[in-house]
Amino acid sequence: MARMSDPDCVVAIDLGGTKLAAALVDGHGTIRNKLRLPVEKESPQKSIEQICEVVARTAVSWEHVRAIGVAVPGVYFADTGHAWAPNLWGRDQIPLRDQLAARFPVPVVIDSDRAACVLGEQWLGAARGLTEVVFLAVGTGIGAGIITGGQLCRGASGIAGAVGWFALDPRKREIYKQVGCFEAEAAGPAVARRAGASAAEVVVEAARQNDAAARLALLKGV
């Protein structure tokens, strides 16, 4: 919880395909407040309302909050402020930046989750001081954050790193049209399905304990 003596902070939101995580983070990367809950994805408006609720619970007070950062799955189009997240809302783009900016008294900064991940590693993690980096994020979906020449690579229309759509299988399965071939075969739900587990986290933990079936399920996804 923020206190009167706390430095300026931002509210960081990770909007995932199955969970929403939030934290109050200061300029040194110290987490001062955090929460995690299942994401509301029945509609874009449900997700927006949930983001607003989580921001209010995480910020506690606006006195020390200078901005809100939101990482979204899929593709964020910085020129329009629209987000395309088929894991959440289907195939339509929504004007996420305008809808969120109207709800808060501080600036709202949005980016694709893969960009947020690799920039975080460049700031305080494994990519500090490196100029060529690929961060592969595997969750409900799959994305690659790319730094080249020390700068974030966004590509045409911000879609660089949307590797879930890589074609790795000559079959034309219906699910490939929905989430992409690589994602359908190797993301968290696919790992859990192959192992007969309730979630990919269960499989990863079992693999860490040298469970042969769990390790095989993970290897088949790569």
C-alpha positions, -999 to +999 in steps of 0.1 A: +000+000+000+013+034-009+022+057+020+029+094+023+066+088+022+064+067-010+081+079-042+062+084-074+048+051-089+029+037-118+001+012-118+013-017-141-014-039-156-008-072-174-040-081-192-036-118-202-057-144-219-068-159-186-056-137-158-052-100-150-022-090-129-016-056-114+011-039-093+021-005-080+057-001-090+081+027-082+110+041-103+134+016-089+112-014-099+101-020-063+066-036-062+046-019-035+012-035-040+000-063-063-029-085-071-040-112-096-074-125-106-091-143-135-097-120-164-132-109-175-134-115-212-170-118-221-167-085-239-143-055-243-164-035-219-162-062-192-124-061-195-123-023-194-144-022-163-122-048-146-091-028-155-107+002-139-116-017-107-081-032-104-064+001-109-085+016-081-076-013-058-039-012-067-033+026-067-051+031-033-044+068-036-037+089-067-013+112-048+018+092-059+006+077-091+020+093-122+008+070-150-009+037-158+007+011-180-013-016-196+002-046-215-022-064-238-021-097-257-023-098-294-014-066-312-016-030-300-017-003-328+000+028-314-011+050-342-048+045-335-048+033-299-067+002-309-060-033-296-066-066-313-068-095-288-085-126-302-079-145-270-102-120-252-127-103-275-126-121-309-114-106-342-125-070-338-102-042-328-113-020-300-103+017-292-087+007-259-066+038-254-094+063-258-117+042-235-092+039-207-078+075-210-113+088-204-115+070-171-083+081-153-068+114-140-033+103-152-018+093-186-024+058-198+003+040-218-005+008-236+017-017-254+017-053-266+026-077-237+056-091-256+071-055-259+064-049-222+082-081-213+114-075-232+115-038-222+112-049-185+141-073-190+161-046-206+154-022-177+160-045-147+163-081-159+184-105-179+187-081-209+204-053-191+233-040-213+224-062-242+216-049-277+202-081-293+175-099-274+145-122-280+121-127-251+097-156-258+066-153-236+046-185-233+012-183-216-023-186-229-007-173-261+029-170-274+047-138-283+083-127-289+096-094-276+126-083-298+153-058-292+178-052-320+205-026-320+194-018-284+160-007-296+126-024-295+116-039-328+080-032-336+078-041-373+051-031-397+020-019-379+035-031-346+031-068-354+068-079-350+070-107-326+034-120-331+049-154-335+018-174-324+008-172-361+038-189-374+028-219-396+046-250-383+021-276-394+009-282-430-026-292-417-053-266-418-070-271-385-098-248-375-081-236-343-052-223-364-075-197-379-085-186-344-052-183-325-024-193-350-006-226-355+024-221-332+001-209-304-024-237-308+004-263-306+028-249-280+011-223-257-001-231-222-035-247-231-018-271-256+008-281-230-019-288-204-040-307-230-011-330-240-004-338-203-040-342-193-035-315-167-057-287-155-032-260-164+002-255-179+016-244-145+009-278-132+028-294-160+058-271-155+060-278-118+058-315-124+086-312-151+107-294-125+103-325-103+116-347-132+082-361-141+089-378-174+053-374-189+054-337-180+088-332-196+076-349-227+045-327-229+067-296-228+092-309-253+064-317-279+054-281-278+088-268-291 
